[in-house]
Amino acid sequence: MPAGRMIGAVQDLFGVVKTRVELPREGRAGTDAVRLAVRLAEELRAATDRPLLGVGVGTPGVVDARGVVLDAPSLSWRERTMAVSTADFVVRTSTLGDDVVLAGAAVLVLSGELGVA
């Protein structure tokens, strides 16, 4: 995530970006950064008339398999459960992971190297 902003996008099932939203971070950290992430998700949801099938959130730092941000120093997040917060925005699934790992997974899926179940 760029230090100065949070970025989100709505994509179709083929990975084509339909809507993109960027919000300035303005130094927000801790609970204020969580609120900004929720606002970003709300703006993305409002920007589409299609049902959301899932939400993926990439965050800097260390994230465990349960969707808990163990440590994200740049956001002052430690032991922060985010997957539960994002679940309100989805029909099927919510995923939270390390931003680098999720970017790699997206490349594999969109390149056709990895099938989507």
C-alpha positions in Angstrom: 0.0 0.0 0.0 1.4 3.4 -0.9 2.1 5.3 2.3 0.0 8.3 1.4 -3.2 6.6 0.3 -5.6 3.6 0.5 -6.6 2.2 -2.9 -9.5 -0.1 -3.7 -11.1 -1.5 -6.9 -14.2 -3.4 -8.0 -13.4 -6.0 -10.5 -15.5 -8.3 -12.6 -15.0 -12.1 -12.7 -12.4 -11.7 -15.4 -10.3 -9.3 -13.3 -11.3 -6.2 -15.3 -11.4 -3.1 -13.0 -14.9 -1.6 -13.1 -14.4 1.1 -10.4 -11.3 2.4 -8.6 -11.3 4.6 -5.5 -8.3 6.2 -3.8 -8.5 8.0 -0.5 -5.7 10.0 1.1 -4.4 8.5 4.2 -3.2 11.8 5.7 -1.1 10.0 8.4 -4.1 8.0 9.8 -3.1 5.1 11.9 -4.7 2.7 14.4 -8.5 3.0 14.6 -8.6 6.0 12.3 -6.9 3.8 9.6 -9.5 1.1 10.1 -12.3 3.7 9.7 -10.7 4.9 6.4 -10.5 1.3 5.2 -14.2 0.8 6.0 -15.0 4.1 4.2 -13.1 2.9 1.2 -15.1 -0.3 1.1 -18.4 1.6 1.5 -17.5 3.9 -1.4 -16.6 0.9 -3.6 -19.8 -0.9 -2.7 -21.9 2.2 -3.5 -20.1 2.6 -6.9 -21.5 -0.6 -8.3 -25.0 -1.9 -8.8 -23.8 -5.5 -9.0 -23.7 -7.8 -5.9 -20.3 -8.3 -4.4 -19.1 -11.9 -4.3 -16.1 -11.2 -2.1 -13.7 -8.8 -0.6 -10.0 -9.1 -0.6 -7.9 -6.8 1.6 -4.1 -6.5 1.3 -2.3 -4.8 4.2 1.4 -4.2 4.9 2.8 -6.2 7.7 2.3 -9.7 9.0 -1.2 -11.4 8.7 -2.0 -14.9 10.0 -4.3 -17.5 8.5 -7.2 -16.3 10.6 -7.2 -12.8 9.1 -5.5 -11.2 12.1 -3.0 -8.4 11.4 -0.3 -9.5 13.8 1.9 -6.4 13.1 1.6 -3.6 10.6 3.8 -0.8 12.0 3.1 1.7 9.3 -0.6 1.6 10.3 -0.1 1.0 14.1 -2.1 -2.2 13.8 -1.1 -5.0 16.2 -3.3 -8.1 16.8 -6.1 -6.4 14.8 -8.9 -8.6 13.4 -10.0 -7.2 10.1 -11.7 -10.0 8.4 -14.7 -9.8 10.6 -15.1 -6.1 9.9 -15.0 -6.6 6.1 -17.5 -9.6 6.2 -20.4 -7.1 6.3 -19.5 -6.1 2.7 -19.7 -9.5 1.1 -22.1 -12.2 -0.1 -19.6 -15.1 -0.1 -16.2 -14.5 1.3 -13.8 -12.1 2.9 -10.0 -12.5 2.7 -7.3 -10.5 4.5 -3.7 -11.1 3.8 -0.2 -9.7 3.4 -0.3 -7.3 0.4 2.7 -8.9 -1.3 1.3 -12.4 -1.0 -2.2 -11.3 -2.3 -0.6 -9.5 -5.2 1.3 -12.7 -6.1 -1.9 -14.7 -5.9 -3.7 -12.2 -8.1 -1.0 -12.5 -10.8 -1.3 -16.3 -10.8 -5.1 -16.2 -11.0 -5.3 -13.5 -13.7 -2.5 -15.1 -15.8 -4.4 -18.4 -15.9 -1.6 -20.2 -14.0 -4.0 -21.0 -11.1 -7.6 -21.9 -11.5 -10.3 -20.2 -9.4 -12.6 -22.6 -7.6 
